[in-house]
Amino acid sequence: MTDLDKATQTELEAAAFRALRDHLAERTDVQNIDMMNLAGFCRNCLSRWYGEAAAERGIDMSKDQAREVFYGMPYSDWRDEFQTEANDQQKAAFTKAAAAEK
């Protein structure tokens, strides 16, 4: 692989993040609990990491503000429009995955 300067590396990472964010924005059928069960992270995790990165740089950003950046709308609006109630199978898988992490 070609050695990348830090600025180019950051640009590529940011582009990959935006592509992931945009992909998940289009895949509203994919529930956060499914992401947690399969990958161990979800949209909320990504928005939290975004907020933490802002805080590390001295940027004051609330949890809700970070979520709005990631979701493209207030989280409560996204939840009301796209989130479905987790079924028993999803809840069981989540409990099993959480227990395995301990």
KABELTA-V939581 format. One line per field, one symbol per residue. ss: DSSP state (H for helix, E for strand, - for the rest). psi: psi as a letter, one per 20 degrees, with the letter a starting at -180 (. if undefined). burial: b if it has 9 or more other ideal C-beta (glycine too) atoms within 8 Angstrom, else e. A space follows every 50 residues. Layout:
ss->???
psi->???
burial->???
This chain:
ss->-----HHHHHHHHHHHHHHHHHHHHH-----HHHHHHHH---HHHHHHHH HHHHHH------HHHHHHHHH---HHHHHHHH-----HHHHHHHHHHHHH H-
psi->qppqrgggggggghggghggghghhhlihoqhhggghhijrahhgghghg hhhghhjjpoprghggghgghjrphhggghhhprpprhgggghgggghhh h.
burial->eeeeeeeebeebeeeeeeebbeebbeeeeebbbbbbbeeeebbeebbbeb beebbeeeeeeeeebbbbebbeebbeebeeeeeeeeeeebbebbeebeee ee
